[in-house]
Every structure is written in C-alpha cells, then in structure tokens.
Amino acid sequence: MAYYKLSVCYPGGVTEPEPDELACIMAEVGSLNDDLKAAGAWVFGGGLHEPSTATVVVTTDGSTSMSDGPFIESKEQIGGFTIVEVDDLDAALAWAARFSTATGTPIEVWPFAGIG
C-alpha cells in the first residue's frame, strides 16, 4: 500500500462557483469521500481557506521570521486535498479522475516518500 496526496487545483483566473453550484460540488465530494472510506482508502482530507490566510515561517541561524500569505505567489492555488492509501499509482489516478469529475478542476496526484 502507498500514500498519495490528491490536491484540488484552481487554475488562475477561475472564480469561486456560485453558492448553489458549490453546494452541488460539495455534495458530490462528500459522496466521493464516503466511497473512499467504504473502500478503506481514505486517510484524511479537507478544504483550505483562501491563500491570504496562510503564514510562512522561516528560521535561519536561530532567528524566526513570519510573513503573511502563501510561500509561492501564483495565480494557481490548491483549494483542498485528500490523502489516500491505495495499492498503487493506478488506483490513486482512478480516485483523482473521480475527484476531477466532481470538482470540475485538475487534481494533482503526488506520492509520499518513505511512507507505506
């Protein structure tokens, strides 16, 4: 078994869906999470607040500094993620395809190193 992070990617210039559309998307994602749990593949997942709520912490030579906002300034953002434990990359990709269908966004699949 291996662990993968499935990230919900929002391309630059995309606006947040209207409330009714977002409710439908979240219902589909909830159903998909139920399927993941039933399959024993769900580990953890959740949505993220907007990038401006992030804080970057850097420690150099014993001195710590903090700055507001995401570390990487980009038009593209990660809106949420799910950690899955599956047999292999093909299984992770199959779940990612379902998430992409549910969210209407690209899903980045990234394996964990040294876990599983």
Secondary structure, 3 states (H helix, E strand, C coil): CEEEEEEEEECCCCCCCCHHHHHHHHHHHHHHHHHHHHCCCEEEEEECCCHHHCEEEEEECCEEEEEECCCCCCCCEEEEEEEEEECCHHHHHHHHHHHHHHHCCCEEEEECCCCC
